[in-house]
Amino acid sequence: MKHLNRNKFILYIVLILLGSSCKKGLDYQNTGAINPQNVWTDSVLIKAYLNDVYGGSMPGWPLGSGANADEGINASGGNLGSFQRGIVDVAVNFTNLNYTMIDKTNYFMDQLANVSESVISSGTKNRLIAEAKFWRAWTYWGMVSSVGGVPLILKTQNGNDLSSLKVARSKTSECVAQIIKDLDEAAPALPPNYTGNDYGRINRAAALGFKARVLLWYASPLFNPTNDQTRWTNAYNAAKAAVQAADAAGFGLFSNYKLIWYSRNKEHIMTRQYYYPDSYMNFNSIRPLPFTNGNTNTDQPILPLLVAYPKRDGSPMQFDKNQLSNAAYNQQFLTDFYTNRDDRFYATIWCGGTVYPTPDVNTIGMTAPRSRTYWQAWTWKAAATPSAVLPEKNSTVFQGISPLVQNGDENGVTGFFQRKGLDTLIDRAALVGVAAGAKSWFSPMRYAELLLNLAEAANETGNGNEAIAALSSIRQRAGIAAGASGKYGITATSQPDLRAAIMNERQVELAFEGFRFSDLRRWRRYDILNAQTTRRGLFLMLNKGEALPGNTDNIMTASVRSKFSAVVVENLDKTPAANQAYNLSLNHWFNSLNPAQISIIPTQLPQNKEWGGSFDPLQ
């Protein structure tokens, strides 16, 4: 949908209020005012009401969320979160039950049911109700996936009947059944796709894709610790139906991964379009300091993500930190790291020592757009020598290459920046002022996710070849060679090995799109983070005796690269490693309910078991 008309609907409400309050006398009747009930006699106002639901429900770019897992670090904070360090508290780690959108969708459907066909056709009415059911399911799942079962409210409530407002928590299984029911009823009434000004509205593939996502979660270890195969079968059937519906509607993998977020294209099952002035943003927080205004250093990629991307032949990136002291190994590692990765690496991660892809001038000596390399690298201090024990970030043995790195200070800088979705057509001056805002298309659900969901469910139901075929399609799009086996570097043969391959593929394909921490949670694999101990980084270090690089040198050039070595930084956070280590609790997988909400109706809102209550989220 080109226009998420949230502001337009708010304007209508303002007009209603103003119109009803402006009187010219005690007996004056303002026939020009818009009465709230008039909404349901005007098809434009009816659609505007639903557009307000879209505006409040459609997710946007989750900038900064990479720091929740092992994707990145937000250097403005530079410290692991309390939950990541194992500090849990019922008064902090809670989820608020927010029924704003539930109330709006219930009211919308209840009112629309009584609207005559002279106002809006039955076909349009059914479609709009289907869209509302999708958003009701979306909102419920947002709460259920966090805390388990919640009160199910499916009709407009009577605010004058206080007793009717006190609704008890339903079982998780009952909530999931209702979510699936809404999506099953919505899908047939939704069109395969939209064009024109309706582009971006919820389509059939989105409803079926969301059903598959929910059932995948419900089959995963978080909700399914006994590995009930019936749930996996349901997830597999739903994932297959979603892919088939998307295929029939003309969706598919967009040919160029880097360009997915810069246009309307067939990859987007759901779309949040950013553009000025109706729905705008900027990417200042993920841009390096010389190229931004107001914010910087968010979502800087850290070591686990940097080495997760495969090489162009599909094989894993070979990395052994214990061999980095071997000059030959180190140089081969740097060559493979910078020049031999799949397309997604370059589309997601900007590397120091290359040209930053925005048209800035008068920055780091630029005289023309994209004319200079921006260096984010380090030198060993003259008074120190490389140690056999690799330094922590706060060590004094290295310093930023000055003045080519921010203030010559390594604090808050990894040397790598997130660039997925970055508007590469605007410079820093365009990030501020009246016309501030970048253009981008964020997709909360895209075709690649449908394939990954199918691959995972297929593997868990014994359909390994189907899982490999789905992964192969994604890796082919990433520029990976098919190889002699025709499996694009996939060597897994057993179910556990293929499961690991799918987990890695999700990590790189969906990086910085808000999936990684949620995936680790639904797999109950916080141990993956805990095993990493600290957030590690990879520093590009200038070898001793080498001259500083110039701003026309580029790390992709072999002769320039030979002057550097890779060094692992054991702790990127600001405080000592003892206070900044992953130690996530393996006994807390669901959030608590907000104690303040429980206190209002404690008998209807029991707390979750793992937080001292009686409610079992697995029932």
Secondary structure in CASP SS format (residue, H / E / C, confidence):
PFRMAT SS
TARGET T0000
AUTHOR 0000-0000-0000
METHOD secondary structure of the structure
MODEL  1
M C 1.00
K C 1.00
H C 1.00
L C 1.00
N C 1.00
R H 1.00
N H 1.00
K H 1.00
F H 1.00
I H 1.00
L H 1.00
Y H 1.00
I H 1.00
V H 1.00
L H 1.00
I H 1.00
L H 1.00
L H 1.00
G H 1.00
S H 1.00
S H 1.00
C C 1.00
K C 1.00
K C 1.00
G C 1.00
L C 1.00
D C 1.00
Y C 1.00
Q C 1.00
N C 1.00
T C 1.00
G C 1.00
A C 1.00
I C 1.00
N C 1.00
P H 1.00
Q H 1.00
N H 1.00
V H 1.00
W H 1.00
T H 1.00
D C 1.00
S H 1.00
V H 1.00
L H 1.00
I H 1.00
K H 1.00
A H 1.00
Y H 1.00
L H 1.00
N H 1.00
D H 1.00
V H 1.00
Y H 1.00
G H 1.00
G H 1.00
S H 1.00
M C 1.00
P C 1.00
G C 1.00
W C 1.00
P C 1.00
L C 1.00
G C 1.00
S H 1.00
G H 1.00
A H 1.00
N H 1.00
A C 1.00
D C 1.00
E C 1.00
G E 1.00
I E 1.00
N C 1.00
A C 1.00
S C 1.00
G C 1.00
G C 1.00
N C 1.00
L C 1.00
G C 1.00
S C 1.00
F C 1.00
Q C 1.00
R C 1.00
G C 1.00
I C 1.00
V C 1.00
D C 1.00
V C 1.00
A C 1.00
V C 1.00
N C 1.00
F E 1.00
T E 1.00
N C 1.00
L C 1.00
N C 1.00
Y C 1.00
T H 1.00
M H 1.00
I H 1.00
D H 1.00
K H 1.00
T H 1.00
N H 1.00
Y H 1.00
F H 1.00
M H 1.00
D H 1.00
Q H 1.00
L H 1.00
A C 1.00
N C 1.00
V C 1.00
S C 1.00
E C 1.00
S C 1.00
V C 1.00
I C 1.00
S C 1.00
S H 1.00
G H 1.00
T H 1.00
K H 1.00
N H 1.00
R H 1.00
L H 1.00
I H 1.00
A H 1.00
E H 1.00
A H 1.00
K H 1.00
F H 1.00
W H 1.00
R H 1.00
A H 1.00
W H 1.00
T H 1.00
Y H 1.00
W H 1.00
G H 1.00
M H 1.00
V H 1.00
S H 1.00
S H 1.00
V H 1.00
G C 1.00
G C 1.00
V C 1.00
P E 1.00
L C 1.00
I C 1.00
L C 1.00
K C 1.00
T C 1.00
Q C 1.00
N C 1.00
G C 1.00
N C 1.00
D C 1.00
L H 1.00
S H 1.00
S H 1.00
L H 1.00
K C 1.00
V C 1.00
A C 1.00
R E 1.00
S C 1.00
K C 1.00
T H 1.00
S H 1.00
E H 1.00
C H 1.00
V H 1.00
A H 1.00
Q H 1.00
I H 1.00
I H 1.00
K H 1.00
D H 1.00
L H 1.00
D H 1.00
E H 1.00
A H 1.00
A H 1.00
P H 1.00
A H 1.00
L C 1.00
P C 1.00
P C 1.00
N C 1.00
Y C 1.00
T C 1.00
G H 1.00
N H 1.00
D H 1.00
Y C 1.00
G C 1.00
R C 1.00
I C 1.00
N C 1.00
R H 1.00
A H 1.00
A H 1.00
A H 1.00
L H 1.00
G H 1.00
F H 1.00
K H 1.00
A H 1.00
R H 1.00
V H 1.00
L H 1.00
L H 1.00
W H 1.00
Y H 1.00
A H 1.00
S C 1.00
P C 1.00
L C 1.00
F C 1.00
N C 1.00
P C 1.00
T C 1.00
N C 1.00
D C 1.00
Q H 1.00
T H 1.00
R H 1.00
W H 1.00
T H 1.00
N H 1.00
A H 1.00
Y H 1.00
N H 1.00
A H 1.00
A H 1.00
K H 1.00
A H 1.00
A H 1.00
V H 1.00
Q H 1.00
A H 1.00
A H 1.00
D H 1.00
A H 1.00
A C 1.00
G C 1.00
F C 1.00
G C 1.00
L C 1.00
F C 1.00
S C 1.00
N C 1.00
Y H 1.00
K H 1.00
L H 1.00
I H 1.00
W H 1.00
Y H 1.00
S C 1.00
R C 1.00
N C 1.00
K C 1.00
E C 1.00
H E 1.00
I E 1.00
M E 1.00
T E 1.00
R E 1.00
Q E 1.00
Y E 1.00
Y E 1.00
Y C 1.00
P C 1.00
D C 1.00
S E 1.00
Y C 1.00
M E 1.00
N C 1.00
F C 1.00
N H 1.00
S H 1.00
I H 1.00
R C 1.00
P C 1.00
L H 1.00
P H 1.00
F H 1.00
T C 1.00
N C 1.00
G C 1.00
N C 1.00
T C 1.00
N C 1.00
T C 1.00
D C 1.00
Q E 1.00
P E 1.00
I C 1.00
L H 1.00
P H 1.00
L H 1.00
L H 1.00
V C 1.00
A C 1.00
Y C 1.00
P C 1.00
K E 1.00
R C 1.00
D C 1.00
G C 1.00
S C 1.00
P C 1.00
M C 1.00
Q C 1.00
F C 1.00
D C 1.00
K H 1.00
N H 1.00
Q H 1.00
L C 1.00
S C 1.00
N C 1.00
A H 1.00
A H 1.00
Y H 1.00
N H 1.00
Q H 1.00
Q H 1.00
F H 1.00
L H 1.00
T H 1.00
D H 1.00
F H 1.00
Y H 1.00
T H 1.00
N C 1.00
R E 1.00
D C 1.00
D H 1.00
R H 1.00
F H 1.00
Y H 1.00
A H 1.00
T H 1.00
I E 1.00
W E 1.00
C E 1.00
G C 1.00
G C 1.00
T E 1.00
V E 1.00
Y C 1.00
P C 1.00
T C 1.00
P C 1.00
D C 1.00
V C 1.00
N C 1.00
T C 1.00
I C 1.00
G C 1.00
M C 1.00
T C 1.00
A C 1.00
P C 1.00
R C 1.00
S C 1.00
R C 1.00
T E 1.00
Y E 1.00
W C 1.00
Q C 1.00
A C 1.00
W E 1.00
T E 1.00
W E 1.00
K C 1.00
A C 1.00
A C 1.00
A C 1.00
T C 1.00
P C 1.00
S C 1.00
A C 1.00
V C 1.00
L C 1.00
P C 1.00
E C 1.00
K C 1.00
N C 1.00
S C 1.00
T C 1.00
V C 1.00
F E 1.00
Q E 1.00
G E 1.00
I C 1.00
S C 1.00
P C 1.00
L C 1.00
V C 1.00
Q H 1.00
N H 1.00
G H 1.00
D C 1.00
E C 1.00
N C 1.00
G C 1.00
V C 1.00
T C 1.00
G C 1.00
F E 1.00
F E 1.00
Q E 1.00
R C 1.00
K C 1.00
G C 1.00
L C 1.00
D C 1.00
T C 1.00
L C 1.00
I C 1.00
D C 1.00
R H 1.00
A H 1.00
A H 1.00
L H 1.00
V C 1.00
G C 1.00
V C 1.00
A C 1.00
A C 1.00
G C 1.00
A E 1.00
K C 1.00
S E 1.00
W E 1.00
F E 1.00
S E 1.00
P E 1.00
M E 1.00
R E 1.00
Y H 1.00
A H 1.00
E H 1.00
L H 1.00
L H 1.00
L H 1.00
N H 1.00
L H 1.00
A H 1.00
E H 1.00
A H 1.00
A H 1.00
N H 1.00
E H 1.00
T C 1.00
G C 1.00
N C 1.00
G H 1.00
N H 1.00
E H 1.00
A H 1.00
I H 1.00
A H 1.00
A H 1.00
L H 1.00
S H 1.00
S H 1.00
I H 1.00
R H 1.00
Q H 1.00
R H 1.00
A C 1.00
G C 1.00
I C 1.00
A C 1.00
A C 1.00
G C 1.00
A C 1.00
S C 1.00
G C 1.00
K C 1.00
Y C 1.00
G C 1.00
I C 1.00
T C 1.00
A C 1.00
T C 1.00
S C 1.00
Q H 1.00
P H 1.00
D H 1.00
L H 1.00
R H 1.00
A H 1.00
A H 1.00
I H 1.00
M H 1.00
N H 1.00
E H 1.00
R H 1.00
Q H 1.00
V H 1.00
E H 1.00
L C 1.00
A C 1.00
F C 1.00
E C 1.00
G C 1.00
F C 1.00
R H 1.00
F H 1.00
S H 1.00
D H 1.00
L H 1.00
R H 1.00
R H 1.00
W C 1.00
R C 1.00
R C 1.00
Y H 1.00
D H 1.00
I H 1.00
L H 1.00
N H 1.00
A C 1.00
Q C 1.00
T C 1.00
T C 1.00
R C 1.00
R C 1.00
G E 1.00
L E 1.00
F E 1.00
L E 1.00
M E 1.00
L E 1.00
N C 1.00
K C 1.00
G C 1.00
E C 1.00
A C 1.00
L C 1.00
P C 1.00
G C 1.00
N C 1.00
T C 1.00
D C 1.00
N C 1.00
I C 1.00
M C 1.00
T C 1.00
A H 1.00
S H 1.00
V H 1.00
R H 1.00
S C 1.00
K C 1.00
F E 1.00
S E 1.00
A E 1.00
V E 1.00
V E 1.00
V E 1.00
E C 1.00
N C 1.00
L C 1.00
D C 1.00
K C 1.00
T C 1.00
P C 1.00
A H 1.00
A H 1.00
N H 1.00
Q C 1.00
A C 1.00
Y C 1.00
N C 1.00
L C 1.00
S C 1.00
L C 1.00
N C 1.00
H C 1.00
W C 1.00
F C 1.00
N C 1.00
S E 1.00
L E 1.00
N C 1.00
P H 1.00
A H 1.00
Q H 1.00
I H 1.00
S C 1.00
I C 1.00
I C 1.00
P C 1.00
T C 1.00
Q C 1.00
L C 1.00
P C 1.00
Q C 1.00
N E 1.00
K H 1.00
E H 1.00
W H 1.00
G C 1.00
G C 1.00
S C 1.00
F E 1.00
D C 1.00
P C 1.00
L C 1.00
Q C 1.00
END
